[in-house]
């Protein structure tokens, strides 16, 4: 294992063992629940959005989950990366993240670099069954932002 792979593994394990922004929010403006029935991952994401229209920003986000290391670490990393972003920026970030974890050959290398810590999940592309684990929190976040209530990977 090279040094970069070891660092990525360390970041992933740290976010699994000590997830950030785990718990409930006081007075969320949105909530959604996600489920991956194939592996049993479950997640609830709560959000507080400030502003409206193109000015709307994610003020805070939290999650509660029961699932594998990849889904928990992905949720933790996602909450850190998205707080304070506009909703359009979150959707763009998810697009780049999804392309990265699925191994999309059209992903812009600069976009992968711009993912920051989220890039630790790039290795999921080598394990297609784990892509749903890595993206479940993101789909649930987008549902919470859109006023939805449930998401399933099936």
ChimeraX attribute file (.defattr): number of C-alpha atoms within 10 A of each C-alpha:
attribute: neighborCount
match mode: 1-to-1
recipient: residues
	/A:1	7
	/A:2	6
	/A:3	8
	/A:4	10
	/A:5	12
	/A:6	11
	/A:7	13
	/A:8	18
	/A:9	15
	/A:10	13
	/A:11	18
	/A:12	24
	/A:13	16
	/A:14	15
	/A:15	18
	/A:16	21
	/A:17	12
	/A:18	13
	/A:19	20
	/A:20	19
	/A:21	18
	/A:22	19
	/A:23	14
	/A:24	15
	/A:25	17
	/A:26	8
	/A:27	9
	/A:28	16
	/A:29	15
	/A:30	20
	/A:31	25
	/A:32	24
	/A:33	24
	/A:34	24
	/A:35	24
	/A:36	18
	/A:37	11
	/A:38	11
	/A:39	13
	/A:40	12
	/A:41	22
	/A:42	23
	/A:43	24
	/A:44	25
	/A:45	31
	/A:46	26
	/A:47	26
	/A:48	20
	/A:49	21
	/A:50	15
	/A:51	11
	/A:52	10
	/A:53	10
	/A:54	10
	/A:55	11
	/A:56	15
	/A:57	21
	/A:58	19
	/A:59	15
	/A:60	20
	/A:61	27
	/A:62	24
	/A:63	26
	/A:64	19
	/A:65	19
	/A:66	13
	/A:67	18
	/A:68	17
	/A:69	18
	/A:70	22
	/A:71	26
	/A:72	31
	/A:73	28
	/A:74	25
	/A:75	33
	/A:76	26
	/A:77	25
	/A:78	26
	/A:79	24
	/A:80	16
	/A:81	16
	/A:82	21
	/A:83	18
	/A:84	17
	/A:85	18
	/A:86	21
	/A:87	21
	/A:88	14
	/A:89	14
	/A:90	21
	/A:91	16
	/A:92	13
	/A:93	22
	/A:94	19
	/A:95	14
	/A:96	20
	/A:97	25
	/A:98	20
	/A:99	19
	/A:100	25
	/A:101	25
	/A:102	21
	/A:103	17
	/A:104	12
	/A:105	9
	/A:106	8
	/A:107	16
	/A:108	13
	/A:109	11
	/A:110	9
	/A:111	17
	/A:112	18
	/A:113	11
	/A:114	14
	/A:115	17
	/A:116	11
	/A:117	16
	/A:118	24
	/A:119	17
	/A:120	21
	/A:121	22
	/A:122	20
	/A:123	18
	/A:124	19
	/A:125	18
	/A:126	12
	/A:127	10
	/A:128	13
	/A:129	12
	/A:130	18
	/A:131	21
	/A:132	25
	/A:133	28
	/A:134	27
	/A:135	23
	/A:136	24
	/A:137	32
	/A:138	26
	/A:139	21
	/A:140	29
	/A:141	33
	/A:142	21
	/A:143	20
	/A:144	26
	/A:145	21
	/A:146	13
	/A:147	13
	/A:148	15
	/A:149	16
	/A:150	16
	/A:151	22
	/A:152	14
	/A:153	15
	/A:154	8
